[in-house]
Amino acid sequence: MTLPPPALADPGAGADRPPRPLRLPVAVALAVAAGAALLLALPPYDLWWLSPVGVALLAAAVHRRRLRAGFGLGVLAGVVLFFPMLEWTRIAAGWLPWTLLAGLQALYVGLAGLAGSWLSPLVDRWRALWPLLAGLIWTTSEFLRDRTPFGGFPWGRLAFSQGDAPTLRLAAYGGAPLVTFAVAAAGGALVALAWRRWSPRTLLPAVGFAAVTGLLLAAPAALPLTVPGGDATTVAIVQGNVPRLGLDFNAQRRAVLDNHVNATRALASEVAAGRQKQPGLVVWPENSSDIDPLQNADAAALIQSAADAIKAPILVGTLQRTEVPGDIYNVGILWRPGTGPDHAQQYEKRHPVPFAEYMPLRSVARLVSDKVDLVRNMLGGDEPGVVDTGAAVLGDVICFEVAYDGIVRDVVTGGAQILAVQTNNATFNEAEARQQLAMVRLRAVEHGREALMVSTVGVSGFVDAKGGVHDSTGFNTAAVVVRDMNLDGPRTLATRSGARPETVIVFGTVVALVGVLPLRRRRGTINSDGVQVSEER
């Protein structure tokens, strides 16, 4: 990354001339490039090394700018990132929800840009702080985005771009927040390396920043990982497919159930013929039976016939109605051969998706759209998805829940031996499925557990505890995959420490944001025309 010469003046160069930010057109171009780099780092593109580049480009764009300009440049980068990345939400929800969601996520990148502008005096005083401050800013921005509003939306975190990178191993030591911190810190080292005039005097610091960048990105490859090494069990995942993609797959919910039943019966025939191993457990995806089998005898009989044929319990993804019309639960329920549903081994999704599975502020939302009442009222469960199947203790999470740190950790601390993600991508596309699979890869490393993801339409597959993907399926196709999965293993440092590393990082960010105040009072900031102004008015 090469910055234009006018912006490379050292902070102390020329006592009568205050340091300048980049020219505004250059800053705008860098913000756009930052968003594009962050987008291409994520699935389905998987150019993971572009994540620190994107952080560096935005840091350069906002450095020394006024706060509103820093916020605006951050929002611009966020728009370039989130609108294409979340385009799959338009398939299910239409233009307005897609625009609102992507626009909201962009605001959090705007906050990162604002924080970068605010902390500029610290960087000008101590350039070596740039990696640290970049790590703090981005991790804290994600901390906020993961939780607000209505429980947050963690899609597009820097950590989720690192599936093929050495930095993925850091997940075992501090979870997704530590991975994000390292990637952003590498970006901070890159911009510190680029933002200088080259001379013999600056050569040694430049070498140091280059070394920091390499250390942050490559050194984690040497870190040991906790992997299961004990017993194993054979697990089958069934991707039954749907008659057609889109929201109207629900109109053919009996056909979807039939697809999963027939695929499981076909697997049973393969097992009986000796062409396939006998599974100890079968996992169906979310919405594999949108007909409530506890209230529909035909659906229950079909599922029972599949379990009896395969001679193994099936984790069925279904919806359960309640006594209140319109209220439902999204559940994974264990269906045993011979005896049927095991109500003691059932998981109710804890984090329904706002505006998709339930409607917050429904009366207000009606003022925007008359279609809000098409969204049913999905209730959230209270307990982690720890399901004892007999063959293994599953840690079940449903669909978007895999993006939330605490929900996944709860099943591991609750005793899960393997992780299972039941999902339904029929209303989205392959890009969304691959973004979700990247999250499963991180979770497997984070908790030292082998994992599986099973979807109605794909992508489904198995993930080992080092983040490697095995036997992944295609999209919009039917498939059945059988694989031995290793169980248990010691708990990782990330599992044991929980949210503490992230809490430390957020606290460090608050200290930095407050600590820069004396420098900002002594020195104004520079507007886009190079004129010194005060932010204290």
N, C-alpha and C positions, 0 to 999 in steps of 0.2 A: 504494500500500500504506500503510495507516494502522495504527499500533500503539497499543495502549491507553495512556492517559495515565500510569498508574503505572510503566510500563516506560520512559518517555521521560526520566526524570531523568538529567541529565548525570552522568558518572562522578564528577566532583568535587563534586557538590552535597551539602552537608551533611557536614561532616567527621566528625560523630559517627554518621552513618548510612551504612553501606556500600552500594554500588550493588546494585540488585536485578535478578534475571532476570525474565522474563515469568512470570506465574502459570502453573502447570503445565497446567491445562486449555486455556489460550490457546496454550501452546507445542505441546501435542498437536494442537490444531486446525491450527496453522500447519504442522506436520510433515506432516499428512495432505494439506493443501492444496499443500504443496511437491511431494509425490509425484505428485499429480494434475496439477499444472502441468507437471512434467517429462514425464509420460506424454503429455499432449495436445500437447506441442511436437513429438513424434516422429511419423513416419508410422504409421498412415494419416491422422492428424488434421492434422499439419503446421502447427500454430500456433506457429511458431518463436520468436516473441517471448515466449512463456511460459517458455522455458528460463531466462533471467536472473531472472524472477520467482520460479521455483521455487528457484533458488539463494538468493535473498534471503530467502524465507520460511523456509527451513531454517536459514540463518545467524541470523535473528532468534530462532528457536525454541531454538537451542542456546547462544546467547550467555549467558555468566556461569553456566551450569549446571555441576553436578558432572559428572565425566567419564562415569560410567556412564549418567547421564541423557542426556548429549549423544549417546552411542553408541546408546542405546535410541530416541531421537527420530530419529536418522539411519536406523536399521533400519526404523522405522515408515514413514518416507518412502520407503525402498527397497522395502518390501513393496507399498505403493500403486502404485509405479512398475512394478516388475518382474513381479508376478504377472499383471496384465492384459496387459502388453506381450509377455510370453513365453507367453501362453496357447496359442499355436499349437504349442508343443512337446508339449502334452498330446495333440494329435491323433495324433502319431506315437509318442510314448513312454509315454503314460498319466499318471496323477495323480502317482505317486511321483517320477519323474524331473523332472516339471515343478515340483513343490513343492521338491525339493532344489536344482534349478538356480536358480529364482527366489529362494529363501531365501538361497542362497550369495551371489548378486549383491547382495541387500539388505544383507548384512553389510559390503560395501565402502562403501556409502552410510553405514552406521553408523560406519565409520572416519572418513569425512568429517565427520560430526557430532561425533565425539569430538575430532578435530583442531580444529574450530571452538570447542568448549568450552575446550580446552587453551590456545588462543591468545587467549582473551578479554581477558586483561590487556594484551596488546599493543594491541588495538583500543581499549580504554578509555584507554590512555595516548596513543595516536596514531591517532585515528579515520581519518585519511587513508590508513592502511594497509589498511583493510577491502577495497578492490578488489584490491589485490595479494595479500593473504592468501587471499581467496576463489579467485582464479585458481590460486594454488599448491596449495591443498587439493584442488580438484576435478581438476586435471590429474594430480596425484600419485595420487589415488584411482583414476583411470582407468589410470594407468601400472601399478599393482598388479593391477587387475582384468583388464587385457589380457594378463597373463602368468601369473597363478596362479589356481587350481592346474591342472596338466596342460596348460600352454600358454595358459590364460586364455580369457575369453569377452568380447570387446569390445562386444557388442550394447548399444545404448542410450546410447552416449557423447553428451555434449552436442554435439559436433561433427556428429554424424549427424542432428541436428535442424535444421540450418541450410541445407538445400538451397535455400530460397527467400529467404535472408537475405543482406544485404550482407556479413556476416562470412564467408560461404563463401569469398570471395576470399583470405582470410588463409591458406587451405590451401596456396596456391601459395608462400607465404613461410615457413611453419613447420609444414605438415602439419596433421593432425587435432589434435595437442596444442596448437598455437597457437590454433586456432579454439575449442577448449574453454576455454583460458585466457582469451580475450577475452570469451566469453559469461559465464563465471563471474565475471570481474572486473566486468563490467557489473552482475551481480547483487550483488556486494559494494558497488558504488557506490549501488545502489538502497537497500540496507538502511542504509548510512551516511546516506543522504538522509532516510530515514524515522525513524531512531532518534535523535530529538532533540526538545527543547522549542523551539518556534518563538518567536523574538524577533529584534529588529533585530541583536543580536550574532551570531546563528546564520544570518542570511540569506545572507551572502557565502559561507560554507562550503557551504551547501545548494546555491547556484547552481553552485558548483564541482563538487559531486558529480553534479548533474544534467547538467552539461556533459561530465563523464567518461563517464557512461552513454551519452549520445548519441554521443560520439566513438567509443566502443568498438563500438557497434552499427551506426552509419551511415557513419562515415568510410571503412571498407574498400571501399565502393562506388566510391571514386575511385582505388583501386589498379589499376595496369595488370596484365594477365594475359598469360602466354605462351601463344600459340595456334599450332597448325600452319598453315603457309602454303605448303607445297610441293606435292609430288605427291599424288594422290588415287587411291583404288581403290574398286571397287564390291564391296560385301559384302552377302550375303544371310544372314539369320538364319531358322531354321526352328523353329517352335514346333508340334510335331506333336500335342500333347495326349495324354492317356492315357484308357483306357476308363472308369476311374472313379478318383476321388481316394482317398487313403488308403494305408496301407502295402501293401495287396494289389495295388497297381498292378504290383508286381514279378511277381505270379503271371501276369500277362498281358504279359510282357516282349516276346514276339514281336509282339503287337499294337502295342506302343509303337514298336518298330523299324519295323514296316510303316507306321505313321503318318508317320514322318519320311522314309522312302523314298518313299512315295507323294506327300507334299507336295513333295519335291525334284523328282520326275519331273514333277509338275504345273507347277512353276516352269520346268523345261526346256521344256515345251510352250509356255508363255507367251513365253519368250525366242525360241524358234524361230518363233513367230508374229509377232514384232516388238512384242509388247505389254509386254515387260519388258526391262530392260537385262541384258546378259550379265554375271553376277558374275565377279569374279576369284577369289572365295573364298566358300565356304558354311560357316556355323558351326551345328552341332547342339548341343543342350544336354547337360549331365551326364545320364548314364543313358539317353541316347537309344537305346543298344543295351546293355541289361544282359546280353545274350548275348555272350560273349567271341568276337569275330569272328576272332581269331587261332587259336581252337581249334574253331570251329564253321563248317564250310564253307558252310552255308546262309546264315548271317548275313553272312559275308564276300561271298557272291555278291550278296546284296541291296544291301549298301552299295556294292559295285563298280558295280552297275547304275545306282545313283543318281549316282555320280560320273561315270560315262561319259555319262549322259544330260545332265547339267548342264554337262559339259566344264570342270569346275573342281574343285580339291581341296576336300575336306570335312573340317573338324575334327570328329571324332566323339567324343562322350563315352561311355565304356564302362568295364566292369570287366574286369580281366585276372587270371586265375587263375595261381597259381605251382605249383611242384612240391610244395609243402607243402599238404596239404588244409586248406582253411579260410582260408589266407592269400591276400589279393587286393590289387590296386592299383586305385585310382580314377584313370582316365587320360583325357587328350585326345590322340588319335592322328590324324595327318594322313593322309587317304586320297586318293590321287591318281588321276585318271582314267587308265585304261590299265594302270598299274603297281601299283596297290593301296596297301597300308599302307607308309608311310615311317617305318621304325623310328628313323631318326635325328632325326625331328621328332615327338617324343612327350613328353608331360609327365605325370609321376606326381604326384598330389596330395601336397603336402609336409606338410600339417597335417590329418590325419584328425580327425574330431570324437570326443572321448572319450565313452564310454557310448552312442554312436550308431553309429559306424563301427568302433570298437574298444573293448574293455572293459579299462580299467585295474583292477588289483587284482581280477582275475576270481574268484579263490577267495574273497576277502572278500565280493564282490558277491553271490555265490551264497547267502550267509547272509541277504541281504535279499530276493532274488527268485530264483525257479527259472527265470526267463526270460532270464537273462543270456547263456546260451549260444546264444540266437537271434542275438546280435550277432556277426558274423563278425570276423575279425582283419584289418583293413585296415592295410597297411603304408604308411609315409610315404616319399615320394621324396626325393632328395638335391639335385636341381638345380632352379633357377628355371624357370618355364614360358615359355621363349623359343622360339617356334616359327616357323621361316622357311618361309612358304607359297609363296614366289615372288612373289605379288602384294603381300605385306606381311609384316613381321615382327610376329607377334602376341605380346603379353604375356598368357599364359593363366593365369588363376587359377580355381579350382573352388569354387563355392558359398561357404561361410562364410569362405573364405580372404580374400575382399575386405575383411573387417573388420580384418585384421591389417596394420599399417603396413609392416613389414619385408618381408613376402611380396610385396606389390604393388610396393614400391620396387625389389626385386631384379630384377623383369622389365624395369623401365625402364632401370636401370643396365646391364642385360644387352643392351640394344639394341632393346627393343620400340618399334614405331612406333605401334601402337594397342593398347588394352587390351581383352581379351575375358574376360567372366565367364560360364562355363558353370555352370548351376545346375539343380536339380530341386526344384520347390516342390510336387510332387504330394502329398507327405506333410504339407504345412502348409496355409497359407491365403493369401489375398490380402494381408493385413496384413504377414505375414512377407516376401512378395515386394516390397512397397513399401518396407519397411525396408531391404531389401537394395539396391534401386535407389537409395535415398538415399546409400548408401555408395559406389556406383559414381559418382554425381554428384560427391561429394567427391574421389574418387581422380582423376577426369578433370581437375579444377581443380588438385589438388595436384601433378600431374606434367605438366600441359600436354599431355595426350594425349587424343584422342577415344577413346570407349569404347563397348562394347556389352555388353548382358546378354541372354542367351538361356536361356529356361527351357522345360521340357517342357510346362508348362501356363500359363505367364505368371507375372508380368508380364515381357515382353521389350521391348527397345527400344534406341535409340541415344542417346548422350550426347555433346554437344560439349565442347570444352575449357573452356568457361565454365560448365559444369554444366547447360546446357539439355537437356531430354529431348525426343526427336523420335521420332515413329512408334511410340509405345508401344502394346502390344497389350492386349487384355482378359485376364481370368483364366479358366481352365478352358475354353479355346477353342483351336482350331487357327488358325494364322496363319503367313504368310510375308511378311517385310518386306525390301525391297532399298533400299540407300542408299549414296551415295558417301561415303567417309570420308577425311578429310585425314590425311596421314602426317607423322610426325616433329615437328619443332619444337625449339627450344632447351630445354635442361633447366632446370627451375624452381629457384629457391633452395631450395625444400623438398626436391627430389630431390637436390640437391648436398649439402645439410647433413645429411640423414638424421635420425638420432635425437639429434643434438646439441642442438637447441632443447628437446626434452623432458628431456634430461639436465640442462640448466641449470635448468629449472623444478624438477625433483625435488631437485636440490642446494639450491636456494633454499628449498624446503619444509623440508629437514632443518635448515638454518641457522635458520629461523624457529622450528621446534619446540624446538631447543636454546636459542636465544637468549631465549626467554620465561622460562627457568628462574629467573633472578634476580628477575623481577617476581613470579612465583608464590611464591617463598620469602618475599618481603616482605609479600605480601598473600594472604590465603586466598581461597577462592571462596565463592560464595553458593548456598545450597541453595534448593529451591523455596519454602521458607517465608520467605526473606529473611534467614536466619541465616548469619552468616559462619562458615565452617568451613575447616579446613586440608586440602589434598590431599596433604600430605607424610607423613601418618601411615601 
